[in-house]
Amino acid sequence: MLLARLLSKELNVEAQLAGTCEQALRLAGNYAYDAILLDLLMPGIGGIGVLAAIRAASPNAATPVIIVSVVSDQATLDRCMAAGANAYHVKPIRRAELIAMVKAQLAARGKPK
C-alpha cells in the first residue's frame, strides 16, 4: 500500500495491487500496464515465477518490470535479470532512487512521466 501511494503521489499514476502471485498473473493477463513493480517474496509461485509467466505470454511481455525486494544477493539479482527484469531495487525503499528508476523505465518505453 505504501509503495502504491508513493507512486500515485509522485508520478500521478494509478496503481493496482496484487497480494498473491495468482492475483498478479490474473491482472497481468488481463491488462496492459506501463510498468510493473514486483516483489519476489509473494505467496504462490514466487516473483521469479510471475516474471517468467509475464514474459512468456501476456499483454505485458514487453512491459518494464522492476523487482522491489529485500532479497539482495547477486545470484538472485542475476536470476531476475535473466528472467527478464528491467531493474532491481533492494528494500528498504529509497524514494528518490525508486522514482528515478520507474521514470527511466517509462522514458525508455516512450511514456515519460
HUTA-V260599 format. One line per field, one symbol per residue. phi: phi as a letter, one per 20 degrees, with the letter a starting at -180 (. if undefined). psi: psi as a letter, one per 30 degrees, with the letter a starting at -180 (. if undefined). burial: + if it has 9 or more other ideal C-beta (glycine too) atoms within 8 Angstrom, else -. A space follows every 10 residues. Layout:
phi->???
psi->???
burial->???
//
This chain:
phi->.fffffffff dlcedddcec ffffffffed cedfbcdcef eefofnffff gfffffaafd gdfgddecbf fcffffgfff ffeofebbce fffdgfffff ffgfffffen cfc
psi->eeeeeeeeee fhlkkkkkfl eeeeeeefff kklelkkkkf hkkbfleeee eeeefejlfg egkkkkkjlf kgleeeeeee eefgkflkkk llkjeeeeee eeeeeeeffg ik.
burial->--++-+++-- +------+-+ +-++++++-- --+-++++++ -+-+-+++++ +++++--+++ +-+++++++- -----++-++ +-+++-+++- --+----++- +++++++-+- --+
//
